[in-house]
Amino acid sequence: MSKPEFWNNTKRYYDLKSYLVNTLGHPAYKLQIDAGFTCPNRDGSLSRNGCIYCDGRFSKLRMQGPLPSVTDQIARAKDFYRRLRGAEHFIAYFQTATNTYGSYDTLKALYDEALLQQDIVGISVGTRPDSISGKVIDLFGEYAKTHHVWIEYGLQSIHERTLTLLNRGHNYTTFADTVAKTAGRGINICTHIILGLPGESHDDMMATARAVAALPIDGIKIHLLLALQGTRLGDLYEAGEISMLSREEYVRTVCDILEILPPAMVIQRLTADGYQDIYLAPEWARNKMTVLNEIDRELLRRDSWQSKFYRKE
Ligand code: SF4
């Protein structure tokens, strides 16, 4: 057995860049947009405290002052990628906070504004599984007839005790129900999980990965838990009440997870980065490229790849 040929890449997992070239016939660059959304876990609807690892600052752009329009943000980001990479095709990525948390008309106006811009071939929207209506899922189903569409649902863990500890404000059942409602409409579904959450063992993390592998999910972002200043989790870390994963544990767990994921699941992220101004730990993860190289090396050492041990249930 060898790695799937349809990836058309030199990696040992199906990375987003390769997937987009294979699917669209050309590269596409994701343009990060902060459309000014908040989050029900921050505005008091569910909680005012947020998830315990969340810094609540939303984006660097928002910290600088009034947000430019979606049109202006896209124009600036396109210009950047055109000059840097010669990019020609783009995906509008509504990244900051809960990007389906608003009235249907407001949401549609913002998404339409993005999709009307020249050379935008798709849209990707990050949100919570408890914050999207059937009508908005229908809207994405319509967009999917003419554009490349992703919805990203944050999960982090399937374990109720962990979700409660994190103050996520939703449970696994809500996540699985929303995925079921979204699937089968031409919409690509991505989920986020976090490794190294307080109280979770290697078996717990593998159980989350197995659950994701069994759902109709098309892509995954695997994050490393970071301790950041100004967060509840950062306080717990500084008080010595929680510990962070070592590099060896993280790399081993990422590779164990990749081995059981389906071959067609697109790997959109394999670690966390950024937040340098409030970064506390783990120290070894400050450099994203070092972590990615370690994962490549471990897969090579094992002579392994994403899906090597995947079994369809
Ligand atoms: S759902 Fe996202 S934006 Fe909202 S509190 Fe949690 S991490 Fe922060």
Residues whose N, C-alpha, C, O or C-beta is under 5 A from the ligand:
A	BS01	SF4	C39 N41 G50 C51 C54 A97
